[in-house]
Amino acid sequence: MEDGGILGEVQRLPALLSYLQGMVDKSKKRGQFILTGSHQPQLHEAISQSLAGRTAMLTLWPFAFAELGRYDLQLDPFDLIVRGCFPRIHEDKLEPRRFFNSYLQTYVERDVRALIQLRDLSQFQKFLTLLAGRVGQILNLASLGNAVGASSTTLRHWLSVLKASYVVFELPPFFENVHKRVIKSPKLFFTDVGLAAFLLGIHTAEQASRDPLRGNLYENLIITDIMKGALNKGIRPELYFFRDSHGNEVDLLIRENGELTPVEIKSAATFSADFIKGLERFQGLGIKRLTLGAVLYNGEQRFNVRGASIFNPLRVDDLWDTLTTHSEQGKS
């Protein structure tokens, strides 16, 4: 133990951190211990009390596209929607349906249930399934509450625990310096799209490619990879979406290095000129330091249309770097 080690789920034993504090203070070594935990508030509280100023925090999500490359996979987006990006699925070649069933029973239904002190498990299961059915959509707790049979306050509490446990995350709306009526509620996504597909009963790539939520699931897959690209570099990304009351929308906005990059995400394999209409409308809002943006689609060709970069997000080495390095992109 004095030589260091890797300790998992450390939030379950806060007393251990006080013991580690003494060892870390005595030693001049850096990087002596790697501590992991799956529930963010408990982990932050435990570390802030005992190891403040002695740690570097890194948020790790399931594998990014670049990491999946080590398995020599043909990265098909609809296969990835079903399989998800959890390491064990790819490392041990697990059947996704069995993996996510076990994941739900152990982590979500047992651990999360304990955190929210849930009595009626069926109600919570219904809530999860309904969240999957609303993936990539504006979050409406009142509508969800009516469907689940629970108050908005209860659902807000459940949602906060799911976010803290890295099951789901919210994409906030962008309305800074925009003088129009804009949507100010967040969109909801799953940290691993494979779980959303499982909850929806989607178990094959063909099902995913034909499902009415195909575009939403594809958007979830791509946005999470952009998020992972930043988090894996220790960057806390500033990601948003834009939608106004007239239905004008941009799927994703990335703020990095003082610039704002609009991104449209399309699951189609054939490019259409309609794909850049949202980018062009957004350009007309007069926002400063705005790049011409990108369209991410499922085709093989890479090209520019009126300054916007058009490419397949699974065919670049690092999606975050590609979108935030504008040496080849124009600026408005």
Sequence and secondary structure as in RCSB ss.txt:
>XXXX:A:sequence
MEDGGILGEVQRLPALLSYLQGMVDKSKKRGQFILTGSHQPQLHEAISQSLAGRTAMLTLWPFAFAELGRYDLQL
DPFDLIVRGCFPRIHEDKLEPRRFFNSYLQTYVERDVRALIQLRDLSQFQKFLTLLAGRVGQILNLASLGNAVGA
SSTTLRHWLSVLKASYVVFELPPFFENVHKRVIKSPKLFFTDVGLAAFLLGIHTAEQASRDPLRGNLYENLIITD
IMKGALNKGIRPELYFFRDSHGNEVDLLIRENGELTPVEIKSAATFSADFIKGLERFQGLGIKRLTLGAVLYNGE
QRFNVRGASIFNPLRVDDLWDTLTTHSEQGKS
>XXXX:A:secstr
 TT EEE  GGG HHHHHHHHHHHHH   SS EEE  S HHHHHHHHHHHSTTS       S  HHHHGGGT   
 HHHHHHH S HHHHHTT  HHHHHHHHIIIIIIIIIHHHHT S HHHHHHHHHHHHHTTTSB  HHHHHHHHTS
 HHHHHHHHHHHHHTTSEEEE B  TT  S B  S EEEESSHHHHHHHTT  SHHHHHHSTTHHHHHHHHHHHH
HHHHHHTTT   EEEEEEBTTS EEEEEEEETTEEEEEEE   SS  GGGGHHHHHHHTT  SSBB  EEE SSS
  EEETTEEEE GGGSS HHHHHH  SSS B 
